[in-house]
């Protein structure tokens, strides 16, 4: 078979068709890419020693079977560098093989493009992994929020029903007193009724404060810390003797979300006023810091809190004294905890009964 007879049918100057014998010896070549005229009779695996890696696969090719492909091969031959794809085919008209070589002058460019695509794929996979991780974390947080909402709904409904029941009972007693003409206790009933209505209003306001706590986007500003604490102490303890002791390490000002930090200290000092030593309030504010957080401590001289109740005091509407004995919504420390945790900090208590209380919290710098 004359290879030149089929050259014009499917060859271009970027391709080269080579006719091989059944032992892969070179019989003929169109020489459009590489001049192989001097190698007639030699094995293609000797001419191109790099092809030897495919010898077994090529010699086992059968007529009618799929060709053996080498997508891209870079090699040097007689001082020239080539980037070629190879296609070995078994001949159908007799023993032997065809070898079609296709040139790729843009191989390096395509290789870089392939590498870039691979890198982009790797980056995409990493992003997907990060998104999956974030989604898992978000799902876990969502479950926690849902659990908190369920518990919040239960506590709110319970605590709101209590003053409503009292108001209902008082209304019934007042009605009975009016019907029977016995007005001896009406004044007491009316005072209790007003008290329960006031408690109801405080509870509702507390719920609104809790729902808003930590949710607003508050811009940072230069905050006169020492001045803030002095003003809060003066306003909270205006009717009681008090002493405010500030750590010498406490900075005069810090750059932070002033409104949020003001809410935290305001509720903590209000808590001291409500539950602390009624005759004389001594409040000490300690301070330290590391690279990421400020650490504050508010220490009082109050009656202290038994360790059994340390977890309970941060729960919404929880008080350690009867509301009939001491009027309180039990929401101040819950708001403090929520604000601090929304900021990325944490709060905890150190106290024992009869030994005062220390509330420590971290406040992120950034």
Protein Blocks (a to p, Z undefined) as FASTA:
>chain_A
ZZklmmmmmpcfkbccddddfkopafbdehlmbccklmgoiafklmmmmlmmmmmmmmmp
cehiacdddfbacddeehiacdddddddddfkbgcddddddddfklmmmmmmmmmmmmmm
mmmmmmmmmmmmmmmmmmmmmmmmmmmmmmmmmmmmmmmmmmmmmmmmmmmmmmmmmmno
paklmmmmmmmmmmmmmmmmmmmmmmmmmmmgokaccddddddfklmmmmmmmmmmmmbc
cdddddfklcfbdcddfklmmmmmmmmmmmmmmmmcfkbccddddddddfkbccdddddf
bebjafklmmmmmpghiafbdfklogcehlmmmmmmmmmmmnopacdddddehiapaddd
dddfZZ
